Amino acid sequence: MTVVAALVGLILGIRAELYAGREDQRAEKAEQRAAAEEHRSKEDREKAYANLVDFYRMGAEVIVVNGSSRVMAMRLTLPANKVRWDLDLLQPCKQITVPNKALLDSMAVEQPLVILTEGDLAQLRLEFMDPMSKAWIRNSGGALARMDTWPPSGRPNLVSSEEWNMSAQDAPQCDGS
């Protein structure tokens, strides 16, 4: 009888230990899910302004959209050619359309030694600084990435105060905050 009671106690103890182990695993998984959700939430907050900025090429034009209600410093860049077109703080809830020819002509005037073709513009990307002082890169395919630093614009490879900056239109969407 004592042996049977001891065996039953041993079996019940093992079952309790297994159950406790499963509960620990469940708690650990719940903790991992909560940490992952918090990480996603933090990323979403960091990208809030960046997700309101769009940049794409359509035919022979480049369209840049600031769908935020805040001013953002922006520039178009061709990193391989080390050239930039400063967009002079694209105003809130505005978009600009820049013909490829205008980009090429402006660089030819500003920097005659820099030779660019329409084919070079395939590598064009948008760099911008959000109101939280975070720097971002968006390529014309829509991919968004963080920049480590925001190198200041500076001559000689900079074009600013172009006609396209003066002809901004209302953005199709605006966060309105």
JOKATA-V8984 format. One line per field, one symbol per residue. ss: DSSP state (A for helix, B for strand, O for the rest). psi: psi as a letter, one per 40 degrees, with the letter a starting at -180 (. if undefined). burial: # if it has 24 or more other ideal C-beta (glycine too) atoms within 12 Angstrom, else .. Layout:
# JOKATA-V8984
ss=???
psi=???
burial=???
This chain:
# JOKATA-V8984
ss=OAAAAAAAAAAAAAAAAAAAAAAAAAAAAAAAAAAAAAAAAAAAAAOOOAAABBBBBBOOBBBBBBOOOOOBBBBBBBOOOOBBBBOOOBOOOBBBBBBAAAAAAAAAAAOOOOOOOAAAAAAOBBBBBOOOOOBBBBBOOOOBBBOOOOOOOOOOOBBOOOAAAAOOBBOOOOOOO
psi=ddddddddddddddddddddddddddddddddddddddddddddddedddeehihihhbfihhhhgeieiihhiihigddefiihhefghiifiiihhhdddddddddddgdehhiidddedeiihhihieefhiihhieeehhiiidighiiiiefhhifidddefiihidiide.
burial=...............................................###.######....#######.#.#######..#.################.#.###.##..#...#.#....#..########..#######...#........#...####.#.##..#..#......
